[in-house]
Structures are given as structure tokens and as C-alpha cells.
């Protein structure tokens, strides 16, 4: 029989090797050296039991109190605070400059339709200006959104890659054209076709209030809205195109695998997924339309009156009124214009906050965009 296996003198503590032997019928024992890793190795200078328990080679390094990550986080926080501070400063400036004019106003600021702040008895109101601003912007969106969605869907799902790239670049170029160019084009070249269209609408559809009236036609809400629709078209198209491209491929392939046509796939997979982005793009386009100044100043008839007629000469907006009236305004008149700017600032702020809230309602959209 073989010898009894040799073991370490202290079996409780273990050693760097354990010698084992097995009985062999031939009579000789075979010794095998098996290296054993200690359970808790401690390098010179001590070790970290917590790091060993996690299975690592030691504790993770502590983050520096003034590391690059903390500095970057503080910088981004400071940038956000600066933006909020600028918005607050603008609001305080507008309120401070508008209060004296509002105190001198002898008419109701919210309901009076006229604008006579430079007279000895100042009378001015924001009602007609706010109405014209909202009306032109809504009409511009009604004209621009369907066209923008059609272009976006064509560029993202129908057009060949090269053609889609070229057409997308041309659409994006419209955003780089200055607004004064759109205003000149609308006043000098688009005026005639819109005047003829307005006359045709009045002749055959005059029984509808928005197309009624006896003229003259041309420099109207319709002309301003058409020019404004062309100006907001690239914003809505570009954002909608990027949203449609982010639709998961698995959703599209699943719809096609179930037998859906290309349009059915877009209707059931692409449009529902991109709805929050389209709404956000539309709201951003609305914010752009609400603040447009020079193009509407050149194309509207500049009549401060609340009317739903869109083809007769007339219409005015807050921004266009500021551009046309600021040069000849006295102290009270400038304060009145600043007060109207405060109203426009509030409307635009509400629109942008609403757009952000709509986007964040769909967490899956924000996470995929990130």
C-alpha cells in the first residue's frame, strides 16, 4: 500500500501548495504539486477587503472633489441658470418699461382695437394686434404642416438616398433666406396672384364670412399667411424628417411582415411613433411664426381691426406694428410698443413651454432621441 499523503503542517492556514498522493497497485506513489491561490491575498502595504469581496483587484479610485466631471457638470448648470436669468431679465425690463405707458393709457389695453399712443390722450389696445398675430400664425400652420409632413415622409421613406439628400439640402436652404427677402418677394411678385385668387374666392365663395367683403384685395391676412407658411416650412420639414427616420426598423419590418402596404406601414408604425416629434416641430414653427416681423410688415395692410375676413386689405400683428411704429413713437408710444412686446413674449413663452411638455409626455421618444 502507498504512504499516507503528506499535508501542510498547518492545514487550517493553508500553504502555497498541497501535496497529494494516490495508492497505486504498482506500489509507488505519484506526487502532484497543485498551486492554490490564497483566499485573501494581501499585497505589501495592506489590502482592501471590500474590493476583494467585490471580486476586483482592489477598491475603485475615489473621485476627486475637483475632477473634470464635476467641473463640466457645474459649467452646464451655470449655463442653464444664465439662460433662465436672461429670460427673467427680459421680463423685468419689459414690465418696467411698459408700466408708465399702461398707467397713461385711457382705454382698455386688452380689448381696445385702436392704436393711438402718441396723442395727447393716449389710447391703445392689444386686442386687434394679438388677434392678427394668432390668426396669421394659425393659417400659416394650416398651410405648411400638411406640405411639410408630405415632404418629410417622402424624403425619409420614399425618395432614393441621393435624391433625398439633395432635396433635403434644398429645403433646409429656405431657413437660411433672410425674412426681408421673403417680404420683398411676397410684396412685389406674390401680391398679384394672391389678389386674383382673393377676387375669385370672393366671387364664388363670398357667402362664407372669411371670403366676404367688397375689396380691395391683395395685402391681406391671406398674403401674409402664405409668405409665413413658406418661412416655417423648412423648420417643420427638417424636424419631422429626423423624427420619422428614428422609427425603429423592427416596427416597420413587423408591419410589412404582417402584409401591410407601404402606406399602411407608415400609418401604423411611423406616424404614431413620430407624433410627439411632429407636434413639437409644429409648435416650434408656431413660435417662429408668432415672432415674424419684417415679412408681415411688408405684406399686411396694417389695419388694427378684429376681423375674420382673410382676403380684404388689412390685418396687423404685434411684431409688424412694432417695426412700423417705433420710429415715430414718443415716450408713451415706445412704452406702449414695449407693452405689446411683453404680450408677445408671454405668448411665445407659453407656446414653447407647451411644445416641451408635449415632447416629454412620451418618454420613449425622448429616450430614443438621446
VENQUI-V559256 format. One record per pair of residues at least 4 apart in sequence whose ideal C-beta (glycine too) atoms are under 7 Angstrom apart, sorted by the first residue. I is the first residue (numbers start at 0). J is the second residue. If there is no record, write none. Layout:
BEGIN
I_J / I_J
END
This chain:
BEGIN
0_22 / 1_20 / 1_22 / 1_23 / 1_28 / 2_20 / 2_28 / 4_18 / 4_19 / 4_20 / 5_18 / 6_10 / 6_17 / 7_13 / 7_14 / 7_17 / 13_35 / 15_34 / 15_35 / 16_32 / 16_33 / 16_34 / 16_35 / 17_33 / 17_35 / 18_30 / 18_32 / 19_31 / 20_28 / 20_29 / 20_30 / 21_28 / 21_29 / 23_27 / 23_28 / 23_29 / 39_51 / 40_46 / 41_45 / 41_46 / 42_46 / 46_51 / 47_51 / 47_57 / 47_58 / 48_52 / 49_53 / 49_58 / 50_55 / 50_57 / 50_58 / 62_66 / 65_69 / 65_70 / 67_71 / 68_72 / 69_73 / 70_74 / 71_75 / 72_76 / 73_77 / 74_78 / 75_79 / 76_80 / 77_81 / 78_82 / 79_83 / 80_84 / 81_85 / 82_86 / 83_87 / 84_88 / 85_89 / 86_90 / 87_91 / 88_92 / 89_93 / 89_344 / 90_94 / 91_95 / 92_96 / 93_97 / 93_337 / 93_340 / 93_341 / 93_344 / 94_98 / 94_341 / 96_334 / 96_337 / 97_101 / 97_334 / 97_337 / 97_338 / 97_341 / 98_102 / 99_103 / 99_334 / 100_104 / 100_116 / 100_331 / 100_334 / 100_335 / 100_338 / 101_108 / 101_338 / 103_121 / 103_331 / 104_108 / 104_121 / 104_122 / 104_123 / 105_120 / 105_121 / 105_122 / 106_111 / 106_122 / 106_123 / 106_124 / 107_111 / 107_124 / 108_124 / 108_125 / 109_124 / 109_125 / 109_126 / 110_124 / 110_126 / 111_122 / 111_123 / 111_124 / 111_126 / 112_124 / 112_126 / 112_127 / 112_303 / 112_304 / 112_305 / 113_122 / 113_123 / 113_124 / 113_303 / 114_123 / 114_303 / 114_320 / 115_121 / 115_122 / 115_123 / 116_121 / 116_123 / 116_328 / 116_331 / 116_332 / 116_335 / 117_328 / 117_329 / 117_332 / 118_122 / 121_331 / 123_335 / 125_129 / 125_339 / 125_342 / 126_130 / 126_305 / 127_131 / 127_303 / 127_304 / 127_305 / 127_315 / 128_132 / 128_303 / 128_315 / 128_316 / 128_317 / 128_320 / 128_339 / 129_133 / 129_317 / 129_342 / 130_134 / 130_305 / 131_135 / 131_314 / 131_315 / 131_316 / 132_136 / 132_289 / 132_316 / 132_317 / 132_343 / 133_137 / 134_138 / 134_220 / 135_139 / 135_220 / 135_223 / 135_224 / 135_227 / 135_295 / 135_314 / 135_316 / 136_140 / 136_285 / 136_288 / 136_289 / 137_141 / 138_142 / 138_220 / 138_224 / 138_309 / 139_143 / 139_224 / 139_227 / 139_228 / 139_231 / 139_288 / 140_144 / 140_281 / 140_284 / 140_285 / 140_288 / 142_224 / 142_225 / 142_228 / 143_147 / 143_228 / 143_231 / 143_232 / 143_235 / 143_284 / 144_148 / 144_235 / 144_281 / 145_149 / 146_150 / 146_232 / 147_151 / 147_232 / 147_235 / 147_236 / 147_239 / 148_152 / 148_239 / 148_277 / 149_153 / 150_154 / 150_170 / 150_236 / 151_155 / 151_236 / 151_239 / 151_240 / 151_243 / 152_156 / 152_157 / 152_243 / 152_265 / 153_157 / 153_158 / 154_158 / 154_163 / 154_166 / 154_167 / 154_240 / 155_240 / 155_243 / 155_244 / 156_243 / 156_265 / 156_269 / 158_162 / 158_163 / 158_166 / 159_163 / 160_164 / 161_165 / 162_166 / 163_167 / 164_168 / 165_169 / 166_170 / 167_171 / 167_240 / 168_172 / 170_233 / 170_236 / 170_237 / 171_233 / 171_237 / 173_232 / 173_233 / 174_233 / 174_234 / 176_180 / 176_181 / 178_182 / 178_230 / 178_291 / 178_293 / 178_294 / 179_183 / 179_293 / 180_184 / 181_185 / 181_226 / 181_229 / 181_230 / 181_294 / 182_186 / 182_293 / 182_294 / 182_296 / 182_297 / 182_298 / 183_187 / 183_297 / 184_188 / 184_189 / 185_189 / 185_190 / 185_222 / 185_226 / 185_294 / 185_297 / 185_298 / 186_190 / 186_297 / 186_298 / 189_193 / 189_222 / 189_225 / 189_226 / 190_194 / 190_217 / 190_218 / 190_222 / 191_195 / 192_196 / 193_197 / 193_217 / 193_221 / 193_222 / 193_225 / 194_198 / 194_216 / 194_217 / 195_199 / 196_200 / 197_201 / 197_216 / 197_217 / 197_219 / 197_221 / 197_310 / 198_202 / 198_216 / 199_203 / 200_204 / 200_210 / 200_310 / 201_205 / 201_210 / 201_212 / 201_216 / 201_310 / 204_210 / 205_210 / 205_211 / 207_211 / 208_307 / 208_308 / 209_307 / 209_308 / 209_309 / 210_310 / 211_308 / 212_308 / 212_310 / 212_311 / 214_311 / 215_312 / 216_310 / 216_311 / 216_312 / 217_222 / 217_312 / 218_222 / 218_298 / 218_299 / 218_300 / 218_312 / 219_300 / 219_309 / 219_310 / 219_311 / 219_312 / 219_313 / 219_314 / 220_224 / 220_309 / 220_314 / 221_225 / 221_309 / 221_310 / 222_226 / 222_298 / 223_227 / 223_295 / 223_298 / 223_299 / 223_314 / 224_228 / 225_229 / 226_230 / 226_294 / 226_298 / 227_231 / 227_288 / 227_291 / 227_294 / 227_295 / 228_232 / 230_291 / 230_294 / 231_235 / 231_284 / 231_287 / 231_288 / 232_236 / 233_237 / 234_238 / 234_280 / 234_283 / 234_284 / 234_287 / 235_239 / 235_280 / 235_281 / 235_284 / 236_240 / 237_241 / 238_242 / 238_276 / 238_280 / 238_283 / 239_243 / 239_273 / 239_276 / 239_277 / 239_280 / 240_244 / 241_245 / 242_273 / 242_276 / 242_277 / 243_269 / 243_273 / 245_367 / 245_368 / 246_250 / 246_251 / 246_268 / 246_269 / 246_272 / 246_273 / 248_252 / 249_253 / 250_254 / 250_268 / 250_272 / 251_255 / 251_264 / 251_268 / 251_269 / 252_256 / 253_257 / 254_259 / 254_263 / 254_264 / 254_267 / 254_268 / 255_259 / 255_264 / 259_263 / 259_264 / 259_267 / 260_264 / 261_265 / 262_266 / 263_267 / 264_268 / 264_269 / 265_269 / 265_270 / 266_270 / 267_271 / 268_272 / 269_273 / 270_274 / 273_277 / 274_278 / 275_279 / 275_357 / 275_358 / 275_360 / 275_361 / 275_364 / 276_280 / 276_364 / 277_281 / 278_282 / 278_357 / 279_283 / 279_354 / 279_357 / 279_358 / 280_284 / 281_285 / 282_286 / 282_350 / 282_353 / 282_354 / 282_357 / 283_287 / 283_354 / 284_288 / 285_289 / 285_350 / 286_290 / 286_347 / 286_350 / 286_351 / 287_291 / 289_343 / 289_346 / 289_347 / 289_350 / 290_318 / 290_343 / 290_347 / 291_295 / 291_318 / 292_296 / 292_318 / 292_319 / 292_322 / 293_297 / 293_322 / 294_298 / 295_299 / 295_316 / 295_318 / 295_319 / 296_319 / 296_322 / 296_323 / 299_314 / 299_315 / 299_319 / 300_312 / 300_313 / 300_314 / 301_315 / 301_319 / 301_323 / 302_313 / 302_314 / 302_315 / 303_315 / 304_313 / 306_313 / 315_319 / 315_320 / 316_320 / 317_321 / 317_339 / 317_342 / 317_343 / 318_322 / 318_343 / 319_323 / 320_324 / 320_339 / 321_325 / 321_336 / 321_339 / 321_340 / 324_328 / 324_332 / 324_336 / 325_333 / 325_336 / 328_332 / 328_333 / 328_336 / 330_334 / 331_335 / 332_336 / 333_337 / 334_338 / 335_339 / 336_340 / 337_341 / 339_343 / 340_344 / 341_345 / 342_346 / 343_347 / 344_348 / 345_349 / 346_350 / 347_351 / 348_352 / 349_353 / 350_354 / 351_355 / 352_356 / 353_357 / 354_358 / 355_359 / 356_360 / 358_364 / 358_365 / 359_365 / 361_365 / 362_366 / 363_367 / 364_368 / 365_369
END
